[in-house]
Amino acid sequence: MSTLYVTQDDAFIGKIDERLHVKYEKKTILDVPLIKIDGVVVLGRATVSPSAINELLQRQIPLTFLTGTGGYLGRLEPEVTKNIFVRKAQWQAAGNTPQAIHLVQGFVRGKLKNYRNTLVRRQRESNDLDLSGAIERLDNVIAPIDTTQNIDSLRGLEGAGSAAYFGCFNEMIRNTQFTFSKRVRRPPTDPVNSLLSFGYSLLRHDVQSAVNIVGFDPYLGYLHCDRYGRPSLALDLMEEFRPLVVDAVVLSTLNKQLLKVEDFVTEPLSHAVSLTNEPRKTFLRLYEQKKLSEFKHPVLGRKCTYQEAFALQARLLAKYLMGEIEKYPPLVLK
């Protein structure tokens, strides 16, 4: 099962028998069995028929709407699961509780260790690449995480570690067409930041789906502050996946020269940079391939895909909050 991406503006999404049917100008552009779909993402404008919406809701398949540049608009999904006990435990742990501090430590440690392992791996693969300074800075930031008992201080460590990582991100790009100076988000104003932001929007859709399936309230998090409309818990849980999934896809795409500078356009007023339609399909295909690639889960000791790992980590989080396991183990891969 995988996510269906609809990228054609003004497409019509309908249902025929047990299949999702996408048409544009009366021509079929996608025809997929519903049994093979675990999510639908619309990028840009599209019309969705009532019968298709009804079928997606009955099958518990979320429908997410993004702008053409990957900005999040909203999502339509089934009723939240009936597991009130998970949400009760989630709310009881809110604030500066020992459980919340432990979880924030885990989210930050998982993200920064995966940052560090990415740098170590890239340096090992390239003899002319020296990332030792950034690796040392990350080591210094990671070291005090387990003894830091203040959530704001942990957020500071996360920020310092991210600065060290993105400070040398440009050195890992082995394609002279593209450069990266710093992380720019709203809006991204260069191709590399555009790919990162687009990838993180896709990752948010996938992780939020996993959070909802397990029964959490996606808007109550621990690392990310409460904000109206922000799915803070989904953002918390996706931290450890950022370098493993999105950053890996971005670096691989650029270094294999699968995209060119000409594949990006700049919006004249906001200066937002985004992919054109066909190259965007290329990136979506690469992201989907990464999600479905397998690795050995370090805690469970068995092979799984990243798509499965989103739900596995959400379930481990629920087990910790419910008191079924003593610690939350973030996903860290070497």
N, C-alpha and C positions, 0 to 999 in steps of 0.2 A: 504494500500500500504506500502511496506517496501523495504529495500535494499537487493539485492541478492549478497551473498558473494561466490566467487569461490576460493577455497583454494587448490585444487588439481593441482600440477605442471603438465604441459604438457596436460592439459585438452583442449578440443575443444568446443567453444561456438558457437552454430549455431541457426538458426531460422527455426521452422517448423510451418507453418500456423501462428497462433496468439500466439505462445508459444516460450519461450527461452529454448533451449535444450542444456544441457551440457553433453559431453561424455568424457570418459577416457578409453583407450584401447578397443574401440568399444562398451563399455557398458554405458548405460545412468545412470548418477549419479544425475542429476537435470533436472526437467521438470516443468517449471513455466509459467502460463499465463502472457503475457506481461502487461496486464491491472492491475496486482497486484504488479508491480515493479515500484519503483520511483528512483532507482539507482542501478548500478552494480559496485561491487568492486572486482578486481582481485588481489589476494595475491600470489606473485610468478610468475611463467610462465604460460601463456595460449595463445592459438590461437583463434582469434575472426574472424568469417567469414564476408566477405563484406556485405552479406544480413543482418546479425545481426547488424552490425555497422549502416547500412542504416536505419534499423527499429528503433534503439535506438535514432538516430538523429532526425528522423521524429516525434517520440513520446516525444522528449525533455527529454530523460533519460540519465543522465551523466554516463560515463564509466571511473572509476578511477583505476589506476594501483599503487599498493603498493608492496614493497619487501615482502618476506616471514616474515620478522620481523616487518612489519608495516611502514617502511620508505616510504615516498611519492616519487613517480616517475613522475607522470603526470596524466592528464585526458583528455578525449575526450568529448566534449559537444556541444550542438547546438549553433547557432549564438546567441550572446548577445541580450537581448530584445531591442525593438526599442524605449524604454522610455528614450530618450536623456535628458529629463528634470531632472530626478533623478541623472544622472551622472553629469550634469552641476551643480546642487546644491551641489553634493558631492565634486567636484573640487573647487568650489567657497569657500567652508568651509575649505580647506586645509591650513595647516600652524598654526600659533599661533592666530587664529581667535577666537572670543567669542564662536562660534558654536563648533569648535574643542575642546576647553578647556572644554566646558560643556559636550561633548560626552566622553572625556577621564575621566572626573570626574565620569560620569555614569558607564562606563565600570569598572573602578577601584573600585568604591563603591559597585557595584553589585557583583563583584568577592569576595571582602573581607567580605562583609556582609554574603554571602553564606558560606564562610570559617568559619566565626564566628558561624553561625547558625548550621553548621555541628558539630563543637566542643561542643556547648551547648547541642545539641541533643544526641551526643555520651556520654557525661558526665552524662546526665539525665538517660540514659539507663543502665549505669554501675556504681554501687555504689562504686566500688574500683578504679574508674578513676578520677583523679584530673587534669583537663585541665585549671583551673582558671588562671594560669599564662599566658598561650598563649591567652586566651580569653581577658584578660586585655590588653595585648600588641596589639591585634587586635583592641580593642576599642580605644586605644591611637592613632593608625594609621588611623582609620576611621574618627575620630573626625575632623581633619583639612582638609579633602578632599574638602568639599564644599567652603572653603575659600582660597584654593590653586589655584592660577591663572596661574601657570607655568607648562607646560606639562612635562618638565624634572623632576620637583619636584614631580609631580603626579606619574611619573614612579618610582621615589624613594620610594614613599609611597607604591606602589604596590609591589615592591621588598621586603620592610620591612615586609609587611603583609604576603606575601608568605613564607618568612623565618620563621615567627612565627608559621604559620600553619604547614609547613612541619617539623618544629622542634619537633612537638609532634605527627607526623603522625604514628610513630612506636607504640606509646601507644594505638592507636585505632585499631591496628592489634591484634586480640585475637587468633592468631594461632601461636604456638611456632615454627612451621617449617619455618616461614618467619620473617625476620627483615628488617628494613629500617633505614638507617643512614642519608642520604641526597639525594636530587634530583640530579640524574645523567642522562644526556640526550643522547649525541651523542658519542658513543652508550650507551644504558642502560646496566649496568654491574651487575645487580642483578635482581631476579625475580620480585620484587615489582616495581622497576623502569621500567622494561620491560612491565609490564601490563599497567602502567600509560602512557608510550609513545605510546604503541599500541592503547590504548583507545583514546588518543588525536588525533592520526592520523585518526581514524574512525570518530571522532567528527568533525575534519576539513573537511572531505569529505561532511558531512551532512550540516554543516553551510555554506560552500562555495556554495553548491547547492542552498540553500535558498537565499544567497546574489545575485547569478546570476539570479535567477528567478525574483527577485524584480527589477533588472535592474541596479545594482551597477557595478562599476569597482572594482573587488575584490582586486586589487593590490594597491589601494590608501586607506590607513588607517590613523588613528589619534594617537592611543596609540602606535602601533608598527611602528618603523621607516621604511621609504621606503628602499627597497632592491630588487635588480633584482630577479625576479622570486618568490618573497614572496607575498602571498595573504594577505596583511596586514589587510584589512578590515574584512576578514573572521576570522583572528586570534583575532582581536579586539572584534568581536561579540561573539566569542566562550568563552571568558574569564568568563562570568557569568555562563556558562553552565559546566565548568570544574568540580567544586565540585558537582553540582547537578546530573550530568550524569556519567561521567567517574570515579571520585573518589568514588562515591556511589557504582558503580558496582564493582570496585576493592576491596573495603573493604568488601562488601557483599560476593564476591566470595571467598576471603581468610578466612573470619570469619566463613563461612558455610562449610569450608574445601572441596570446590568443585574442588580445584586443589592441587596437591602435588608438592614438590620440584623436584621429578623425572619427572615432566611434562615439565621441562625447559632444554634447552641445551645451551652450551657456545661455541661460535665460537673461535677456537684456536688462531687466529692471533689478531683480534680486541677485543676479550673478550666480544663481544656483546652477551647478553642473550636473548633468545626468546623461545616461546612456541613450542612444537612439534605439529604435525598436528591435532590429535584428540582433545587434550585439547584446541587448538586454536579454534576449532569449538564450544566447550563448551563456551568459553569466548564470541565468536561472538553471540551465541544464547542469552546469558545473556544481552549483550549490546543491542541487538535488542529488547528484552523484556522490558528493561528499557526505550528505546525510545518510545515504544508504550504504556507505562503506563500513566495513566491519573492523572491530578491534576487540582485544580481550579486556573486559571490565576488571579493573584491579581489585575491587571489593568482592564482586560476585564470582570472579574466577571463570567466567565463560564469555564466549564471543557474543557481541551484540552490535547493532548499528547505532550511529549517533541519534537517529530518529527514535530508536527504542530507549536510548540512554536518557533522553529528555524525560520520559515517563518514569524510568527507573530512579533517577535522582529525585524527582518529585515524590515518589513513593518512599524513598529513604528519608526524605525530609518529614513526611507525615509520620513515619515510624518513630522518628526522634521526638517529635512534638507529642505523640501519643504515649511516650514512655516505653516503647517496645525495644528500642536500642539506646545505648548510652551516649553515643556521639553521632553527629551528622558527618559522613565522609564525602567531602567534595571530590569530583572527578578530576584526577590529576594523571596525565599521561606523559611519559618520557619520549 
